[in-house]
């Protein structure tokens, strides 16, 4: 239920309380992205200071992904059942404490544990924050504008994290771990005053404990298996048995959800074509971008010899473009609908990724790299807000946390899977004699995989446009026909 303190004024302007609510939620999203991007650049310094091996360093990143991706489904439903405000604030407090711990420890295992706890807390703040927005801002232009600003904070945080990590690591890697703590604390204090109170779901049919156990276990094992597969081998007995176990757990999870009176995920929500396209689009969008960012970072630092800061600044135009467009995307969605914008965005991504197939060992940044960054930045500005809007439109308030958790799970699982696939492709093509040109040639199949994933996202989106075209061409003015014509803008909940 929307609070009078968080409703727009009669002329449509947002009140200070409404802006404050959005800023608190944006701060949490900003921190999630900031934390992920900062750690990657700091890994060499962490390894040298704590005496950690490469495989151990991997778990500083993977520990966060494991906690985040594995518990999002549970986090989303918990927000619906126990209250979005309460869950968000408690998880944000845990995030602040884990950030403080990560900056003070002198042990690799403790640092990895702090990263897992941070990922776990983000698995609760992300769906709770998104569902607070979708239940505070009415569906339509108000929500579209809010979600455009909210999702922009992720790209801004990621871009700023790359730059800040390059600066902070020069002084100490501990600063990269500690920086999120005061920001999270300020957001927590502001949230206590500004976030609207949300009632717990009183009419639910009990807690789906078997579903929670099976869903969480299957997601944890899936992310763990994908993260470890490049190291232990995709065809190894351990990887194959782990995937088999994931399949068994997911099958059991679906069986439990079909029979549960209060399921962790109401499977009926996935009967909507728009919902399925949003989830698959999220997998393709983030999976392709993470793979691209990984390969491009290797190319710039390993082959071109650029510093961490130089590399971060090379990515900055994409993030800056997303940030500058944040207040405009909502109105564009209102006019053209989510399906069209997602299709255009994926098209831009395909072109941007394909351009990187032409890179060489002596690039002119303005002519070869900058165009790709601008295309990908424009794509992110269009696709990510539109996916969030499409996934949450037409969903009842009491299921917003569930859908938000599902969307964030798709994002994280997509990133983990396709990063592992791209890593495997590049590793398989590694030359016996690693000359710079041979190494660059081994990267090209990885960039091709990234472009193919974006093409898949585009094709998935186009199926929605084809379905809605006959309705738009109809001259019948009956209300039912009008609703069909707008199906790509406001998904109807099944």
TILO-675255 format. One record per residue (C-alpha): z, x, y. Coordinates in Angstrom, 1 decimal, padded with zeros to 4 digits, always signed. Layout:
{node {Z X Y}} ...
END
This chain:
{node {+000.0 +000.0 +000.0}} {node {-000.9 +001.3 +003.4}} {node {+001.9 +001.9 +005.9}} {node {+001.6 +000.5 +009.4}} {node {+002.4 +004.0 +010.6}} {node {-000.7 +005.3 +008.9}} {node {-003.3 +002.6 +009.8}} {node {-005.9 +003.2 +012.5}} {node {-005.6 +001.6 +015.9}} {node {-007.5 -001.5 +016.7}} {node {-010.4 +000.5 +018.1}} {node {-010.7 +002.6 +014.9}} {node {-009.1 +005.7 +016.2}} {node {-006.7 +007.6 +013.9}} {node {-003.0 +007.6 +014.9}} {node {-001.1 +011.0 +015.1}} {node {+000.8 +009.9 +012.0}} {node {-002.5 +009.4 +010.2}} {node {-003.8 +012.8 +011.2}} {node {-000.5 +014.4 +010.3}} {node {-000.7 +012.9 +006.8}} {node {-004.2 +014.2 +006.3}} {node {-003.3 +017.7 +007.6}} {node {-000.4 +018.0 +005.1}} {node {-002.7 +017.1 +002.2}} {node {-005.4 +019.4 +003.5}} {node {-002.9 +022.2 +003.6}} {node {-002.2 +021.9 -000.1}} {node {-005.9 +021.9 -000.9}} {node {-006.4 +024.8 +001.4}} {node {-003.6 +026.8 -000.4}} {node {-005.1 +026.1 -003.9}} {node {-008.5 +027.6 -002.9}} {node {-006.9 +030.4 -000.8}} {node {-004.7 +031.5 -003.6}} {node {-007.6 +031.7 -006.1}} {node {-009.9 +033.7 -003.9}} {node {-007.2 +036.1 -002.6}} {node {-006.1 +037.3 -006.0}} {node {-009.5 +038.4 -007.3}} {node {-009.9 +041.1 -004.6}} {node {-006.3 +042.3 -005.1}} {node {-006.5 +042.9 -008.9}} {node {-007.4 +046.6 -008.7}} {node {-004.4 +047.4 -006.5}} {node {-002.1 +045.3 -008.7}} {node {-003.3 +047.1 -011.8}} {node {-002.7 +050.5 -010.2}} {node {+000.7 +049.7 -008.9}} {node {+002.1 +047.9 -012.0}} {node {+000.2 +050.0 -014.5}} {node {-001.6 +047.0 -016.1}} {node {-004.6 +047.2 -018.4}} {node {-007.8 +045.3 -017.6}} {node {-007.1 +042.7 -020.3}} {node {-003.6 +042.1 -018.7}} {node {-005.1 +041.9 -015.2}} {node {-007.5 +039.1 -016.5}} {node {-004.5 +037.0 -017.2}} {node {-003.3 +037.1 -013.6}} {node {-006.4 +035.0 -012.9}} {node {-006.6 +033.2 -016.2}} {node {-002.9 +032.2 -016.2}} {node {-003.5 +030.2 -013.0}} {node {-006.6 +028.5 -014.5}} {node {-004.7 +027.7 -017.7}} {node {-001.9 +025.9 -016.0}} {node {-004.2 +024.2 -013.5}} {node {-007.0 +023.0 -015.8}} {node {-004.7 +022.2 -018.7}} {node {-002.3 +019.9 -016.9}} {node {-004.5 +018.0 -014.4}} {node {-004.8 +014.9 -016.6}} {node {-001.0 +014.7 -016.9}} {node {-000.6 +015.5 -013.2}} {node {-002.9 +012.6 -012.2}} {node {-001.2 +010.0 -014.3}} {node {+002.3 +011.2 -013.4}} {node {+001.5 +010.6 -009.7}} {node {+000.5 +007.0 -010.5}} {node {+003.6 +006.3 -012.5}} {node {+006.4 +008.2 -010.7}} {node {+005.1 +008.0 -007.1}} {node {+002.4 +010.1 -005.4}} {node {+004.6 +011.2 -002.5}} {node {+007.4 +012.3 -004.8}} {node {+005.2 +014.2 -007.2}} {node {+003.2 +015.9 -004.4}} {node {+006.3 +017.1 -002.6}} {node {+008.2 +018.4 -005.7}} {node {+005.1 +020.2 -006.9}} {node {+004.5 +021.7 -003.5}} {node {+008.0 +023.1 -003.5}} {node {+007.5 +024.6 -006.9}} {node {+004.3 +026.2 -005.6}} {node {+006.1 +027.8 -002.7}} {node {+008.8 +029.2 -005.0}} {node {+006.3 +030.6 -007.4}} {node {+004.4 +032.3 -004.6}} {node {+007.6 +034.0 -003.5}} {node {+008.4 +035.1 -007.0}} {node {+004.8 +036.5 -007.5}} {node {+005.2 +038.7 -004.4}} {node {+008.5 +040.2 -005.5}} {node {+008.2 +040.9 -009.2}} {node {+007.6 +044.4 -010.6}} {node {+006.5 +043.3 -014.1}} {node {+003.1 +042.2 -015.3}} {node {+004.4 +039.4 -017.6}} {node {+006.5 +038.0 -014.8}} {node {+003.6 +038.0 -012.4}} {node {+001.4 +036.2 -015.0}} {node {+004.3 +033.7 -015.5}} {node {+004.4 +033.1 -011.7}} {node {+000.7 +032.5 -011.7}} {node {+000.9 +030.0 -014.5}} {node {+003.7 +028.1 -012.7}} {node {+001.5 +028.0 -009.6}} {node {-001.4 +026.6 -011.5}} {node {+000.9 +024.1 -013.1}} {node {+002.2 +022.9 -009.7}} {node {-001.4 +022.7 -008.3}} {node {-002.2 +020.5 -011.3}} {node {+000.2 +018.0 -009.8}} {node {-000.5 +018.5 -006.1}} {node {-004.3 +018.2 -006.3}} {node {-004.5 +014.7 -008.0}} {node {-001.5 +013.4 -006.1}} {node {-002.9 +014.6 -002.8}} {node {-006.3 +013.1 -003.5}} {node {-004.9 +009.8 -004.6}} {node {-002.6 +009.6 -001.5}} {node {-005.8 +009.9 +000.6}} {node {-007.7 +007.2 -001.4}} {node {-004.7 +004.8 -001.2}} {node {-004.0 +005.5 +002.5}} {node {-007.5 +005.3 +003.9}} {node {-009.5 +002.1 +003.2}} {node {-012.6 +002.5 +001.1}} {node {-015.7 +003.0 +003.3}} {node {-016.2 +005.0 +006.5}} {node {-012.5 +005.8 +007.0}} {node {-012.1 +007.2 +003.5}} {node {-015.4 +009.0 +003.5}} {node {-014.4 +010.8 +006.7}} {node {-011.0 +011.7 +005.4}} {node {-012.4 +013.0 +002.1}} {node {-015.1 +015.0 +003.8}} {node {-012.4 +016.8 +005.9}} {node {-010.1 +017.2 +002.8}} {node {-012.7 +018.7 +000.5}} {node {-013.9 +021.0 +003.3}} {node {-010.5 +022.6 +003.3}} {node {-011.2 +023.9 -000.2}} {node {-014.3 +025.8 +000.9}} {node {-012.6 +027.0 +004.0}} {node {-009.6 +028.2 +002.1}} {node {-011.8 +030.0 -000.4}} {node {-013.8 +031.7 +002.3}} {node {-010.7 +032.7 +004.3}} {node {-009.0 +033.9 +001.2}} {node {-011.8 +036.4 +000.5}} {node {-011.5 +037.8 +004.1}} {node {-007.7 +037.8 +004.2}} {node {-007.4 +039.5 +000.9}} {node {-009.6 +042.3 +002.0}} {node {-007.3 +042.8 +005.0}} {node {-004.0 +042.2 +003.4}} {node {-004.6 +044.3 +000.3}} {node {-005.2 +047.3 +002.6}} {node {-001.4 +047.0 +003.4}} {node {-000.1 +045.7 +000.1}} {node {-001.2 +043.4 -002.7}} {node {+002.2 +041.7 -002.5}} {node {+001.2 +040.2 +000.9}} {node {-001.6 +038.3 -000.9}} {node {+000.9 +036.8 -003.2}} {node {+003.5 +036.0 -000.5}} {node {+001.2 +034.5 +002.2}} {node {+001.0 +031.0 +000.6}} {node {+004.8 +030.7 +000.4}} {node {+005.5 +030.1 +004.2}} {node {+002.4 +027.9 +004.5}} {node {+003.5 +025.7 +001.6}} {node {+007.0 +025.5 +003.0}} {node {+005.8 +024.3 +006.4}} {node {+003.5 +021.7 +004.7}} {node {+006.5 +020.6 +002.6}} {node {+008.7 +020.1 +005.6}} {node {+005.9 +018.2 +007.4}} {node {+005.2 +016.2 +004.3}} {node {+008.8 +015.0 +004.1}} {node {+008.4 +013.4 +007.6}} {node {+004.7 +012.3 +007.5}} {node {+003.6 +011.3 +004.0}} {node {+003.7 +007.5 +003.4}} {node {+006.2 +006.4 +000.8}} {node {+004.6 +005.3 -002.4}} {node {+006.2 +003.0 -004.9}} {node {+006.3 +003.8 -008.6}} {node {+004.0 +001.7 -010.8}} {node {+006.4 -000.9 -012.0}} {node {+004.1 -003.0 -014.2}} {node {+002.9 -000.2 -016.5}} {node {+003.3 -000.6 -020.3}} {node {+005.5 +002.4 -020.9}} {node {+004.8 +006.1 -020.9}} {node {+002.0 +007.3 -023.1}} {node {+003.9 +010.3 -024.5}} {node {+001.6 +010.9 -027.5}} {node {-001.5 +010.8 -025.2}} {node {+000.2 +013.1 -022.8}} {node {+001.0 +015.6 -025.5}} {node {-002.5 +015.5 -027.1}} {node {-004.4 +015.5 -023.8}} {node {-002.4 +018.4 -022.4}} {node {-002.6 +020.4 -025.6}} {node {-006.4 +019.9 -025.9}} {node {-007.0 +020.9 -022.3}} {node {-004.7 +023.9 -022.6}} {node {-006.4 +025.1 -025.8}} {node {-009.9 +024.4 -024.5}} {node {-009.3 +026.5 -021.3}} {node {-007.5 +029.2 -023.3}} {node {-010.4 +029.4 -025.8}} {node {-013.1 +029.6 -023.2}} {node {-011.3 +032.2 -021.2}} {node {-010.7 +034.4 -024.2}} {node {-014.1 +033.9 -025.9}} {node {-015.9 +036.7 -024.0}} {node {-013.3 +039.2 -025.0}} {node {-012.7 +038.2 -028.7}} {node {-016.3 +037.1 -029.3}} {node {-017.9 +033.6 -029.2}} {node {-018.8 +033.8 -032.9}} {node {-015.4 +035.2 -034.0}} {node {-013.3 +033.2 -036.5}} {node {-010.6 +032.8 -033.8}} {node {-012.9 +031.2 -031.3}} {node {-014.6 +028.9 -033.8}} {node {-011.3 +027.7 -035.2}} {node {-010.0 +027.2 -031.7}} {node {-012.9 +025.0 -030.8}} {node {-012.5 +023.1 -034.0}} {node {-008.9 +022.5 -033.1}} {node {-009.9 +021.3 -029.7}} {node {-012.3 +018.8 -031.2}} {node {-009.6 +017.5 -033.5}} {node {-007.1 +017.2 -030.7}} {node {-009.6 +015.4 -028.5}} {node {-010.6 +013.0 -031.3}} {node {-006.9 +012.2 -031.8}} {node {-006.4 +011.8 -028.1}} {node {-009.3 +009.3 -027.8}} {node {-007.9 +007.4 -030.8}} {node {-004.4 +007.2 -029.2}} {node {-005.8 +006.2 -025.8}} {node {-007.9 +003.3 -027.3}} {node {-004.7 +001.9 -028.8}} {node {-002.1 +002.7 -026.2}} {node {-000.9 -000.2 -024.0}} {node {-000.4 +002.3 -021.1}} {node {-003.0 +005.1 -021.7}} {node {-003.0 +008.4 -019.9}} {node {-006.7 +007.7 -019.3}} {node {-008.1 +004.2 -019.4}} {node {-011.4 +004.9 -021.2}} {node {-013.0 +001.8 -019.7}} {node {-013.2 +003.7 -016.4}} {node {-015.9 +005.9 -018.0}} {node {-018.2 +002.9 -018.7}} {node {-019.3 +003.2 -015.1}} {node {-022.5 +005.2 -014.7}} {node {-021.5 +006.4 -011.3}} {node {-018.2 +007.6 -012.6}} {node {-019.8 +009.5 -015.5}} {node {-022.4 +011.1 -013.1}} {node {-019.6 +012.1 -010.8}} {node {-017.6 +013.9 -013.6}} {node {-020.7 +015.6 -015.0}} {node {-021.8 +016.5 -011.5}} {node {-018.5 +018.1 -010.8}} {node {-018.8 +020.2 -014.0}} {node {-022.3 +021.4 -013.0}} {node {-021.4 +022.0 -009.4}} {node {-018.3 +024.1 -009.8}} {node {-019.6 +025.8 -013.0}} {node {-022.7 +027.0 -011.3}} {node {-021.0 +028.1 -008.2}} {node {-018.2 +030.1 -010.0}} {node {-020.8 +031.9 -012.1}} {node {-022.9 +032.7 -008.9}} {node {-019.9 +034.0 -007.0}} {node {-018.8 +036.2 -010.0}} {node {-022.3 +037.8 -010.4}} {node {-022.9 +038.2 -006.7}} {node {-019.5 +039.9 -006.2}} {node {-020.4 +042.4 -009.0}} {node {-023.8 +042.9 -007.5}} {node {-022.4 +043.7 -004.0}} {node {-019.5 +045.8 -005.0}} {node {-020.7 +047.6 -008.2}} {node {-024.3 +048.1 -007.4}} {node {-024.5 +048.1 -003.6}} {node {-021.2 +049.8 -003.1}} {node {-019.9 +047.3 -000.6}} {node {-016.2 +047.1 +000.1}} {node {-014.1 +044.0 -000.7}} {node {-014.1 +043.0 +003.0}} {node {-017.8 +043.6 +003.4}} {node {-018.4 +041.4 +000.3}} {node {-016.1 +038.7 +001.7}} {node {-018.0 +038.7 +005.0}} {node {-021.3 +038.3 +003.2}} {node {-020.0 +035.0 +001.7}} {node {-018.5 +033.8 +005.0}} {node {-021.6 +032.0 +006.4}} {node {-021.5 +029.6 +003.5}} {node {-017.8 +028.7 +004.1}} {node {-018.3 +028.6 +007.8}} {node {-021.2 +026.1 +007.4}} {node {-019.0 +023.9 +005.3}} {node {-016.2 +024.0 +007.8}} {node {-018.4 +023.2 +010.8}} {node {-019.9 +020.2 +009.0}} {node {-016.6 +018.6 +007.9}} {node {-016.5 +015.9 +010.5}} {node {-020.1 +014.9 +010.1}} {node {-020.4 +014.5 +006.3}} {node {-018.5 +011.3 +006.2}} {node {-020.9 +009.5 +008.5}} {node {-023.9 +010.9 +006.6}} {node {-022.4 +009.5 +003.4}} {node {-022.0 +006.1 +005.1}} {node {-025.7 +006.1 +006.0}} {node {-027.4 +007.5 +002.9}} {node {-024.9 +007.0 +000.0}} {node {-023.4 +009.6 -002.4}} {node {-026.2 +009.7 -004.9}} {node {-028.9 +010.8 -002.4}} {node {-026.6 +013.5 -000.8}} {node {-025.6 +014.9 -004.2}} {node {-029.3 +015.0 -005.2}} {node {-030.2 +016.8 -002.0}} {node {-027.3 +019.2 -002.4}} {node {-028.1 +020.1 -005.9}} {node {-031.7 +020.7 -004.9}} {node {-030.5 +023.1 -002.2}} {node {-028.3 +024.9 -004.7}} {node {-031.2 +025.4 -007.1}} {node {-033.3 +027.0 -004.4}} {node {-030.4 +029.2 -003.2}} {node {-029.7 +030.4 -006.7}} {node {-033.3 +031.0 -007.5}} {node {-033.7 +033.2 -004.5}} {node {-031.2 +035.6 -006.0}} {node {-033.5 +036.2 -008.9}} {node {-035.6 +038.3 -006.4}} {node {-032.8 +040.6 -005.2}} {node {-033.2 +044.4 -005.4}} {node {-031.1 +047.5 -004.9}} {node {-031.9 +047.8 -001.2}} {node {-031.6 +044.3 +000.2}} {node {-031.9 +043.3 +003.8}} {node {-029.0 +040.9 +004.2}} {node {-030.6 +038.7 +006.8}} {node {-033.8 +038.3 +004.8}} {node {-032.6 +038.1 +001.2}} {node {-029.0 +037.2 +001.0}} {node {-028.2 +035.1 +004.1}} {node {-030.8 +032.4 +003.3}} {node {-029.1 +031.8 -000.1}} {node {-025.7 +031.7 +001.4}} {node {-026.8 +029.1 +004.0}} {node {-028.5 +027.0 +001.4}} {node {-025.5 +027.1 -000.9}} {node {-023.1 +026.4 +002.0}} {node {-025.2 +023.3 +003.0}} {node {-025.2 +022.2 -000.7}} {node {-021.4 +022.5 -000.9}} {node {-021.0 +020.5 +002.3}} {node {-023.0 +017.7 +000.8}} {node {-022.1 +017.7 -002.9}} {node {-018.3 +018.2 -003.1}} {node {-017.2 +015.5 -000.7}} {node {-019.8 +013.1 -002.1}} {node {-018.5 +013.7 -005.7}} {node {-015.0 +012.9 -004.6}} {node {-016.1 +009.8 -002.8}} {node {-018.2 +008.6 -005.7}} {node {-015.4 +009.2 -008.3}} {node {-012.7 +007.4 -006.4}} {node {-014.7 +004.4 -004.9}} {node {-014.2 +001.1 -006.7}} {node {-011.0 +002.3 -008.5}} {node {-007.8 +000.3 -008.1}} {node {-004.9 +002.0 -006.3}} {node {-002.8 +002.2 -009.4}} {node {-005.5 +004.3 -011.1}} {node {-006.4 +006.6 -008.3}} {node {-004.2 +009.4 -009.6}} {node {-005.7 +009.2 -013.0}} {node {-009.3 +009.4 -011.7}} {node {-008.4 +012.2 -009.3}} {node {-006.8 +014.2 -012.2}} {node {-009.9 +013.5 -014.3}} {node {-012.3 +014.8 -011.5}} {node {-010.2 +017.9 -010.9}} {node {-010.2 +018.6 -014.7}} {node {-014.0 +018.4 -014.7}} {node {-014.1 +020.9 -011.9}} {node {-011.8 +023.4 -013.5}} {node {-013.1 +023.0 -017.0}} {node {-016.7 +023.4 -015.7}} {node {-015.7 +026.5 -013.8}} {node {-014.0 +028.1 -016.9}} {node {-016.8 +027.2 -019.3}} {node {-019.8 +028.4 -017.3}} {node {-018.0 +031.5 -016.0}} {node {-017.4 +032.4 -019.6}} {node {-021.1 +031.6 -020.5}} {node {-022.4 +033.7 -017.6}} {node {-020.1 +036.6 -018.6}} {node {-021.3 +036.4 -022.2}} {node {-025.0 +036.4 -021.1}} {node {-024.5 +039.4 -018.9}} {node {-022.5 +041.3 -021.5}} {node {-025.1 +040.7 -024.2}} {node {-027.8 +042.1 -022.0}} {node {-025.8 +045.2 -020.9}} {node {-028.0 +048.3 -021.1}} {node {-027.2 +051.2 -023.3}} {node {-028.0 +053.5 -020.3}} {node {-026.4 +051.8 -017.3}} {node {-028.7 +052.9 -014.6}} {node {-028.5 +050.8 -011.4}} {node {-031.8 +049.1 -012.0}} {node {-031.0 +048.4 -015.7}} {node {-027.6 +046.8 -014.7}} {node {-029.4 +044.7 -012.0}} {node {-031.9 +043.5 -014.6}} {node {-029.0 +042.5 -016.9}} {node {-027.6 +040.3 -014.1}} {node {-030.9 +038.3 -013.7}} {node {-030.4 +036.2 -016.9}} {node {-027.0 +035.3 -015.6}} {node {-028.4 +034.1 -012.3}} {node {-031.0 +032.1 -014.3}} {node {-028.2 +030.4 -016.2}} {node {-026.5 +029.5 -012.9}} {node {-029.8 +028.0 -011.6}} {node {-030.3 +026.0 -014.8}} {node {-026.8 +024.5 -014.6}} {node {-027.6 +023.4 -011.0}} {node {-030.9 +021.9 -012.3}} {node {-028.9 +020.0 -014.9}} {node {-026.7 +018.6 -012.2}} {node {-029.7 +017.5 -010.2}} {node {-031.3 +015.8 -013.2}} {node {-028.0 +013.9 -013.9}} {node {-027.9 +012.8 -010.3}} {node {-031.5 +011.6 -010.3}} {node {-030.8 +009.2 -013.2}} {node {-028.6 +007.3 -010.8}} {node {-031.3 +007.1 -008.1}} {node {-033.9 +005.9 -010.7}} {node {-031.5 +003.1 -011.8}} {node {-030.9 +001.9 -008.2}} {node {-034.6 +002.0 -007.1}} {node {-035.7 -001.4 -008.4}} {node {-032.8 -003.1 -006.7}} {node {-033.6 -001.6 -003.4}} {node {-037.2 -002.7 -003.6}} {node {-036.3 -006.3 -004.3}} {node {-036.8 -008.8 -001.5}} {node {-034.3 -011.2 -002.9}} {node {-031.4 -011.6 -000.4}} {node {-028.8 -013.1 -002.8}} {node {-025.4 -011.4 -002.6}} {node {-025.6 -010.1 -006.1}} {node {-028.9 -008.4 -005.4}} {node {-027.5 -006.8 -002.2}} {node {-024.6 -005.5 -004.1}} {node {-027.0 -003.9 -006.7}} {node {-028.9 -002.3 -003.9}} {node {-025.7 -000.6 -002.7}} {node {-024.6 +000.5 -006.2}} {node {-025.2 +004.2 -005.4}} {node {-022.8 +003.9 -002.4}} {node {-019.9 +002.0 -003.7}} {node {-019.5 +002.2 -007.5}} {node {-018.3 -001.0 -009.1}} {node {-015.3 -000.5 -011.3}} {node {-015.8 -001.8 -014.8}} 
END
